Amino acid sequence: MNRYDLTDFEWRVIEPLLPHKPRGVPRVDDQKVLNGIFWVLRSGAPWRDMPERYGP
């Protein structure tokens, strides 16, 4: 786990609130996407500096 990633407890709270019906484009790993968003928000870095481990 990285510094700004969601903990297992935080993910268990958030995960049931996400949509689960497949529509259109297949979903990517929601936890990875949210961790990337939170990394940018918590670090204050620009989007272009987001680590590649969070995807495009």
N, C-alpha and C positions, 0 to 999 in steps of 0.2 A: 504494500500500500504506500502510496506517495503522500506527501504532506497535505495536499489539498483535496485528496480523494474522499468520497463518502465512506463512512465506516459501515460495517455490516449492519449494525443497528439502524443507521440512517437509511440505508438502502431498503431494508425490510419495511420501514415505515412508508417510504415513497413508492416503492414498486407496485403495490396494489392500486395506486391512484392513476397509473399510466394506462392508456388504451391498449387492449389486447386483441382487437379484431383486425385481421389482416385486410388492408385496403390499399390498392394501388401498388406502389413500390414496396418491396420487402423492407421491414424495419431492420435497422442496424442495432448493435448492442446498446440499449438505452442507458445502462450504467456508465459505459465508456463515454457516451455523448454528454451526459449530465456531469460527469467528472471533468470533462474538458471545459464545459461552460463554467463550472464552479472554479476551475483553476484560473481562468481568465478573470473572473470577478474577484476572487480572493487575492490573487497576486497583483492585480492592477496592470498586468502586462498587456500589450496589444495582441489582437487575435493572431497576427502573423508570427508571433513568438511562442505560440502554444506548442508544447512538445508533440512530436509525431505519434506518441503512444496513444493519443486520444483520437486519432484519425484525421481525415481532411476537414 
